[in-house]
Amino acid sequence: MKTSIALIGFMGTGKTVVGKALAEKLGKEFVELDSLIEQMAGKTIPEIFKEDGEIAFRELEIEATKEVSKKKNTVIACGGGVVLNKINIDRLRKESTIVYLTASPRAILKRTLSEGETRPLLNVQDKISEIRELLSFRRPFYERAADITINTSKLDIDSIVERIMEKVKEDEGFNR
Ligand code: S3P
């Protein structure tokens, strides 16, 4: 049986805050993939994008995913682009139920703005158009990867955590 949960979804859908709260509630370890990548590279995500480029970042993301995907009893908050390389999802699926968090472009804009300039991909003038464009390209990747989908737009963190716990239980029932 799978004992880990991997949270996927676009930037600003709450993967990190929800992941931490979920891990605490379930008594599981919490790992944020982006932090692991920063540790491996010895620099921040914006620095990696600026100095080495997105392709180098994606390679590090594949390495980091390979490591965390072996973990049992862990909640993993993935970066928004983890679905772009299928190998990542194939690896994560071995120990993890994959939970896809969605939100409207407006909610994403609001949340990412409140978190400051930490996302190199949203470092553009017209952020809402960029979000819409990236989302429409990525949506099929997220949908294909997801075991469970939760729309977070109108929910607070505790309600998202509750809903994930309910749905994971149902999903385990189906897969037994
Ligand atoms: C990215 C999302 C970011 C981070 C990097 C690239 C993406 O993670 O991995 O900036 O391609 O969507 P968050 O989703 O945690 O912001």
py3Dmol code that shows the C-alpha trace and the ligand (Angstrom):
import py3Dmol

protein = """\
ATOM      1  CA  MET A   1       0.000   0.000   0.000  1.00  0.00           C
ATOM      2  CA  LYS A   2       1.127   3.568  -0.718  1.00  0.00           C
ATOM      3  CA  THR A   3       2.065   5.488   2.432  1.00  0.00           C
ATOM      4  CA  SER A   4       3.201   8.806   0.931  1.00  0.00           C
ATOM      5  CA  ILE A   5       1.268  11.682  -0.622  1.00  0.00           C
ATOM      6  CA  ALA A   6       2.657  13.903  -3.382  1.00  0.00           C
ATOM      7  CA  LEU A   7       1.007  17.289  -3.890  1.00  0.00           C
ATOM      8  CA  ILE A   8       1.122  18.626  -7.428  1.00  0.00           C
ATOM      9  CA  GLY A   9      -0.426  21.690  -9.052  1.00  0.00           C
ATOM     10  CA  PHE A  10       0.380  25.150 -10.334  1.00  0.00           C
ATOM     11  CA  MET A  11       2.410  27.710  -8.399  1.00  0.00           C
ATOM     12  CA  GLY A  12       0.281  29.318  -5.681  1.00  0.00           C
ATOM     13  CA  THR A  13      -2.202  26.475  -5.245  1.00  0.00           C
ATOM     14  CA  GLY A  14      -1.050  25.951  -1.647  1.00  0.00           C
ATOM     15  CA  LYS A  15       1.087  22.809  -1.994  1.00  0.00           C
ATOM     16  CA  THR A  16       3.586  23.877   0.669  1.00  0.00           C
ATOM     17  CA  VAL A  17       1.263  25.236   3.381  1.00  0.00           C
ATOM     18  CA  VAL A  18      -1.239  22.453   2.835  1.00  0.00           C
ATOM     19  CA  GLY A  19       1.544  19.842   2.710  1.00  0.00           C
ATOM     20  CA  LYS A  20       2.963  20.958   6.057  1.00  0.00           C
ATOM     21  CA  ALA A  21      -0.443  20.929   7.753  1.00  0.00           C
ATOM     22  CA  LEU A  22      -1.337  17.568   6.208  1.00  0.00           C
ATOM     23  CA  ALA A  23       1.953  15.977   7.287  1.00  0.00           C
ATOM     24  CA  GLU A  24       1.450  17.203  10.826  1.00  0.00           C
ATOM     25  CA  LYS A  25      -2.100  15.873  10.984  1.00  0.00           C
ATOM     26  CA  LEU A  26      -1.099  12.467   9.589  1.00  0.00           C
ATOM     27  CA  GLY A  27       2.143  12.199  11.581  1.00  0.00           C
ATOM     28  CA  LYS A  28       4.176  11.923   8.381  1.00  0.00           C
ATOM     29  CA  GLU A  29       7.443  13.565   7.385  1.00  0.00           C
ATOM     30  CA  PHE A  30       7.192  16.694   5.205  1.00  0.00           C
ATOM     31  CA  VAL A  31       9.527  17.372   2.281  1.00  0.00           C
ATOM     32  CA  GLU A  32       9.456  20.327  -0.068  1.00  0.00           C
ATOM     33  CA  LEU A  33      11.049  19.440  -3.367  1.00  0.00           C
ATOM     34  CA  ASP A  34      12.114  23.014  -4.142  1.00  0.00           C
ATOM     35  CA  SER A  35      14.015  23.241  -0.830  1.00  0.00           C
ATOM     36  CA  LEU A  36      15.801  19.997  -1.609  1.00  0.00           C
ATOM     37  CA  ILE A  37      16.789  21.361  -5.026  1.00  0.00           C
ATOM     38  CA  GLU A  38      18.135  24.522  -3.382  1.00  0.00           C
ATOM     39  CA  GLN A  39      20.180  22.419  -0.972  1.00  0.00           C
ATOM     40  CA  MET A  40      21.559  20.278  -3.811  1.00  0.00           C
ATOM     41  CA  ALA A  41      22.487  23.325  -5.903  1.00  0.00           C
ATOM     42  CA  GLY A  42      23.696  25.438  -2.986  1.00  0.00           C
ATOM     43  CA  LYS A  43      21.671  28.376  -4.308  1.00  0.00           C
ATOM     44  CA  THR A  44      18.100  29.639  -4.501  1.00  0.00           C
ATOM     45  CA  ILE A  45      15.626  28.755  -7.263  1.00  0.00           C
ATOM     46  CA  PRO A  46      15.762  32.290  -8.784  1.00  0.00           C
ATOM     47  CA  GLU A  47      19.585  32.007  -8.828  1.00  0.00           C
ATOM     48  CA  ILE A  48      19.460  28.615 -10.546  1.00  0.00           C
ATOM     49  CA  PHE A  49      17.118  29.977 -13.256  1.00  0.00           C
ATOM     50  CA  LYS A  50      19.197  33.113 -13.722  1.00  0.00           C
ATOM     51  CA  GLU A  51      22.671  31.567 -13.699  1.00  0.00           C
ATOM     52  CA  ASP A  52      22.064  28.096 -15.160  1.00  0.00           C
ATOM     53  CA  GLY A  53      18.693  28.309 -16.939  1.00  0.00           C
ATOM     54  CA  GLU A  54      15.444  26.378 -16.760  1.00  0.00           C
ATOM     55  CA  ILE A  55      16.824  23.178 -18.333  1.00  0.00           C
ATOM     56  CA  ALA A  56      19.481  22.898 -15.608  1.00  0.00           C
ATOM     57  CA  PHE A  57      16.751  23.471 -13.025  1.00  0.00           C
ATOM     58  CA  ARG A  58      14.638  20.663 -14.544  1.00  0.00           C
ATOM     59  CA  GLU A  59      17.621  18.289 -14.359  1.00  0.00           C
ATOM     60  CA  LEU A  60      18.056  19.040 -10.671  1.00  0.00           C
ATOM     61  CA  GLU A  61      14.310  18.571 -10.226  1.00  0.00           C
ATOM     62  CA  ILE A  62      14.553  15.087 -11.791  1.00  0.00           C
ATOM     63  CA  GLU A  63      17.429  14.174  -9.419  1.00  0.00           C
ATOM     64  CA  ALA A  64      15.611  15.484  -6.346  1.00  0.00           C
ATOM     65  CA  THR A  65      12.378  13.732  -7.326  1.00  0.00           C
ATOM     66  CA  LYS A  66      14.254  10.461  -7.761  1.00  0.00           C
ATOM     67  CA  GLU A  67      15.439  10.701  -4.150  1.00  0.00           C
ATOM     68  CA  VAL A  68      12.171  11.730  -2.499  1.00  0.00           C
ATOM     69  CA  SER A  69      10.051   9.329  -4.507  1.00  0.00           C
ATOM     70  CA  LYS A  70      11.619   6.426  -2.574  1.00  0.00           C
ATOM     71  CA  LYS A  71      10.368   7.776   0.734  1.00  0.00           C
ATOM     72  CA  LYS A  72       7.531   6.125   2.621  1.00  0.00           C
ATOM     73  CA  ASN A  73       5.247   7.905   5.092  1.00  0.00           C
ATOM     74  CA  THR A  74       6.064  11.319   3.659  1.00  0.00           C
ATOM     75  CA  VAL A  75       4.079  14.268   2.334  1.00  0.00           C
ATOM     76  CA  ILE A  76       5.927  15.737  -0.642  1.00  0.00           C
ATOM     77  CA  ALA A  77       5.179  19.253  -1.899  1.00  0.00           C
ATOM     78  CA  CYS A  78       6.342  19.252  -5.528  1.00  0.00           C
ATOM     79  CA  GLY A  79       7.254  22.269  -7.639  1.00  0.00           C
ATOM     80  CA  GLY A  80       4.621  23.342 -10.168  1.00  0.00           C
ATOM     81  CA  GLY A  81       6.602  22.003 -13.137  1.00  0.00           C
ATOM     82  CA  VAL A  82       7.276  18.511 -11.822  1.00  0.00           C
ATOM     83  CA  VAL A  83       4.658  17.061 -14.194  1.00  0.00           C
ATOM     84  CA  LEU A  84       6.536  18.265 -17.283  1.00  0.00           C
ATOM     85  CA  ASN A  85       8.900  15.278 -17.161  1.00  0.00           C
ATOM     86  CA  LYS A  86       6.922  12.037 -17.126  1.00  0.00           C
ATOM     87  CA  ILE A  87       9.754  10.175 -15.391  1.00  0.00           C
ATOM     88  CA  ASN A  88       9.049  12.253 -12.249  1.00  0.00           C
ATOM     89  CA  ILE A  89       5.446  11.141 -12.060  1.00  0.00           C
ATOM     90  CA  ASP A  90       6.304   7.519 -12.835  1.00  0.00           C
ATOM     91  CA  ARG A  91       8.737   7.564  -9.929  1.00  0.00           C
ATOM     92  CA  LEU A  92       6.456   9.403  -7.502  1.00  0.00           C
ATOM     93  CA  ARG A  93       3.585   7.009  -8.199  1.00  0.00           C
ATOM     94  CA  LYS A  94       5.476   4.065  -6.678  1.00  0.00           C
ATOM     95  CA  GLU A  95       5.064   5.165  -3.030  1.00  0.00           C
ATOM     96  CA  SER A  96       2.694   8.149  -3.320  1.00  0.00           C
ATOM     97  CA  THR A  97      -0.931   8.905  -3.956  1.00  0.00           C
ATOM     98  CA  ILE A  98      -0.854  11.953  -6.220  1.00  0.00           C
ATOM     99  CA  VAL A  99      -3.072  14.838  -5.151  1.00  0.00           C
ATOM    100  CA  TYR A 100      -3.646  17.674  -7.615  1.00  0.00           C
ATOM    101  CA  LEU A 101      -4.520  21.071  -6.130  1.00  0.00           C
ATOM    102  CA  THR A 102      -6.236  23.478  -8.524  1.00  0.00           C
ATOM    103  CA  ALA A 103      -7.134  27.164  -8.213  1.00  0.00           C
ATOM    104  CA  SER A 104      -8.474  29.870 -10.503  1.00  0.00           C
ATOM    105  CA  PRO A 105      -5.957  32.146 -12.298  1.00  0.00           C
ATOM    106  CA  ARG A 106      -7.140  35.048 -10.082  1.00  0.00           C
ATOM    107  CA  ALA A 107      -6.566  33.096  -6.867  1.00  0.00           C
ATOM    108  CA  ILE A 108      -3.137  32.030  -8.166  1.00  0.00           C
ATOM    109  CA  LEU A 109      -2.228  35.627  -8.993  1.00  0.00           C
ATOM    110  CA  LYS A 110      -3.300  36.838  -5.564  1.00  0.00           C
ATOM    111  CA  ARG A 111      -1.380  34.147  -3.700  1.00  0.00           C
ATOM    112  CA  THR A 112       1.816  34.410  -5.750  1.00  0.00           C
ATOM    113  CA  LEU A 113       1.845  38.217  -5.474  1.00  0.00           C
ATOM    114  CA  SER A 114       1.499  38.001  -1.706  1.00  0.00           C
ATOM    115  CA  GLU A 115       4.518  35.683  -1.573  1.00  0.00           C
ATOM    116  CA  GLY A 116       6.819  38.127  -3.407  1.00  0.00           C
ATOM    117  CA  GLU A 117       9.136  37.619  -6.393  1.00  0.00           C
ATOM    118  CA  THR A 118      10.189  34.028  -5.794  1.00  0.00           C
ATOM    119  CA  ARG A 119       8.917  32.559  -9.071  1.00  0.00           C
ATOM    120  CA  PRO A 120      11.201  33.188 -12.053  1.00  0.00           C
ATOM    121  CA  LEU A 121       8.485  32.006 -14.478  1.00  0.00           C
ATOM    122  CA  LEU A 122       6.103  34.723 -13.265  1.00  0.00           C
ATOM    123  CA  ASN A 123       8.685  37.465 -13.427  1.00  0.00           C
ATOM    124  CA  VAL A 124       6.900  39.111 -16.393  1.00  0.00           C
ATOM    125  CA  GLN A 125       4.774  42.236 -16.924  1.00  0.00           C
ATOM    126  CA  ASP A 126       1.420  40.634 -17.659  1.00  0.00           C
ATOM    127  CA  LYS A 127       1.263  37.999 -14.935  1.00  0.00           C
ATOM    128  CA  ILE A 128      -2.392  36.978 -15.321  1.00  0.00           C
ATOM    129  CA  SER A 129      -1.929  36.221 -19.052  1.00  0.00           C
ATOM    130  CA  GLU A 130       1.224  34.255 -18.285  1.00  0.00           C
ATOM    131  CA  ILE A 131      -0.612  32.249 -15.617  1.00  0.00           C
ATOM    132  CA  ARG A 132      -3.501  31.520 -18.035  1.00  0.00           C
ATOM    133  CA  GLU A 133      -1.129  30.473 -20.797  1.00  0.00           C
ATOM    134  CA  LEU A 134       1.045  28.218 -18.639  1.00  0.00           C
ATOM    135  CA  LEU A 135      -2.061  26.726 -17.029  1.00  0.00           C
ATOM    136  CA  SER A 136      -3.717  25.845 -20.298  1.00  0.00           C
ATOM    137  CA  PHE A 137      -0.539  24.145 -21.504  1.00  0.00           C
ATOM    138  CA  ARG A 138      -0.003  22.258 -18.257  1.00  0.00           C
ATOM    139  CA  ARG A 139      -3.571  21.308 -17.318  1.00  0.00           C
ATOM    140  CA  PRO A 140      -3.523  18.007 -19.272  1.00  0.00           C
ATOM    141  CA  PHE A 141      -0.229  17.037 -17.608  1.00  0.00           C
ATOM    142  CA  TYR A 142      -1.663  17.640 -14.130  1.00  0.00           C
ATOM    143  CA  GLU A 143      -4.903  15.850 -14.974  1.00  0.00           C
ATOM    144  CA  ARG A 144      -3.106  12.817 -16.338  1.00  0.00           C
ATOM    145  CA  ALA A 145      -0.935  12.567 -13.233  1.00  0.00           C
ATOM    146  CA  ALA A 146      -3.681  13.051 -10.624  1.00  0.00           C
ATOM    147  CA  ASP A 147      -5.211  10.293  -8.518  1.00  0.00           C
ATOM    148  CA  ILE A 148      -7.237  12.887  -6.631  1.00  0.00           C
ATOM    149  CA  THR A 149      -8.164  16.485  -7.572  1.00  0.00           C
ATOM    150  CA  ILE A 150      -9.147  19.264  -5.170  1.00  0.00           C
ATOM    151  CA  ASN A 151     -10.216  22.786  -6.112  1.00  0.00           C
ATOM    152  CA  THR A 152      -8.711  25.040  -3.448  1.00  0.00           C
ATOM    153  CA  SER A 153     -10.045  28.406  -4.680  1.00  0.00           C
ATOM    154  CA  LYS A 154     -12.733  28.799  -2.012  1.00  0.00           C
ATOM    155  CA  LEU A 155     -11.322  26.639   0.768  1.00  0.00           C
ATOM    156  CA  ASP A 156      -9.148  27.467   3.759  1.00  0.00           C
ATOM    157  CA  ILE A 157      -6.134  25.328   4.634  1.00  0.00           C
ATOM    158  CA  ASP A 158      -7.889  23.186   7.232  1.00  0.00           C
ATOM    159  CA  SER A 159     -10.739  22.365   4.842  1.00  0.00           C
ATOM    160  CA  ILE A 160      -8.280  21.414   2.095  1.00  0.00           C
ATOM    161  CA  VAL A 161      -6.446  19.119   4.513  1.00  0.00           C
ATOM    162  CA  GLU A 162      -9.740  17.512   5.628  1.00  0.00           C
ATOM    163  CA  ARG A 163     -10.809  16.971   2.036  1.00  0.00           C
ATOM    164  CA  ILE A 164      -7.481  15.395   1.079  1.00  0.00           C
ATOM    165  CA  MET A 165      -7.707  13.012   4.037  1.00  0.00           C
ATOM    166  CA  GLU A 166     -11.252  11.959   3.074  1.00  0.00           C
ATOM    167  CA  LYS A 167     -10.386  11.430  -0.568  1.00  0.00           C
ATOM    168  CA  VAL A 168      -7.156   9.543   0.137  1.00  0.00           C
ATOM    169  CA  LYS A 169      -9.138   7.176   2.342  1.00  0.00           C
ATOM    170  CA  GLU A 170     -11.688   6.620  -0.456  1.00  0.00           C
ATOM    171  CA  ASP A 171      -8.888   6.098  -2.965  1.00  0.00           C
ATOM    172  CA  GLU A 172      -7.233   3.500  -0.708  1.00  0.00           C
ATOM    173  CA  GLY A 173     -10.582   1.708  -0.499  1.00  0.00           C
ATOM    174  CA  PHE A 174     -10.761   1.529  -4.304  1.00  0.00           C
ATOM    175  CA  ASN A 175      -7.220   0.290  -4.706  1.00  0.00           C
ATOM    176  CA  ARG A 176      -7.252  -2.389  -2.051  1.00  0.00           C
TER     177      ARG A 176
END
"""
ligand_1 = """\
16
S3P
C 7.902 26.146 -11.032
C 7.313 26.203 -9.777
C 8.055 26.542 -8.558
C 9.545 26.203 -8.708
C 10.077 26.838 -9.960
C 9.347 26.381 -11.223
C 7.057 25.820 -12.209
O 7.515 25.825 -7.452
O 9.746 24.828 -8.742
O 9.984 28.238 -9.802
O 7.610 25.463 -13.261
O 5.811 25.876 -12.086
P 6.113 26.217 -6.747
O 5.012 25.567 -7.533
O 6.242 25.618 -5.385
O 6.019 27.690 -6.736
"""
view = py3Dmol.view(width=600, height=400)
view.addModel(protein, "pdb")
view.setStyle({"model": 0}, {"cartoon": {"style": "trace"}})
view.addModel(ligand_1, "xyz")
view.setStyle({"model": 1}, {"stick": {}})
view.zoomTo()
view.show()
